[in-house]
Amino acid sequence: MKTIAILTGVLTPVSAFAATGLTESNSSMFVWIFLGYCSFIVIVQVIPAVLLFTSMVKVIVSTVTENFAV
């Protein structure tokens, strides 16, 4: 029992020193340019999708209001 307590007392602080907290980023400017280009492609793809979705909703709403008009 005493050895378990000693091992616990010795090994518990070791995990506290394992994490350094800060990491150093070695990303160059080319990585950030690449990520910006990828996000630009995503935005360019989203804009037509939103326009198509809004026009689809307008057509559905106008069709539903014409069919259920009194």
N, C-alpha and C positions, 0 to 999 in steps of 0.2 A: 504494500500500500504506500509505503514511504517512497519507493522508487517511482511509482506512478506520479506522485505529487512532485517529485524532483524533476522528472521528465516533462511534466506539464509546465512547470515553472521555467524550465530552460527553453522549451520549444515554442511557447506562446509568444514571447517577444520577437522571435525570428520572423513571424508572418507580418508583424508591424513594420519591419524594415524592408520587406520585399518590394513594396510599391514606392517608386521614386516620386510620383506626383506629376512632374513636368516631363513632357516628351519634346524632343527636338525635331522640328520638321525640316527635312532636307529637300523640300520641294522647290524646284527651280521655277523660273518664270514660264518656261514652256509647259509645265504641268498646269499652271493656272490658265494659260491661254487655251490649252486643250479642254479643260473643264468649262471654260467660258464658251467655247465653240460648241461643245455638247449641249450646254443649256440653251444656246441660241437655236440649235436644231429642234430641241423639244418645244420651245416657245413658238417657233415657226410652224410646227405641226399642230399645236393646240389652237392657234387662231382660226384656221379654217374649220376645225372640228366644232368650235363654239359657234361660229357663224352658221354652219350646217344644222347644228342642233337647234338654234333659235328659230331658223326658218322652218324646220320640221315641226316645232311646237306651235308656231303661228298657223301652219296649215291644219294641224290637228284640231286646234281650238276653233278655227273658222269652220271646219267641217262639222264639228260637234255642235256648234251654235246654230248652224243652218239646219241640221237634222232635227234638233230639239226645239226649234223656234215655234212659238204658238201662233 
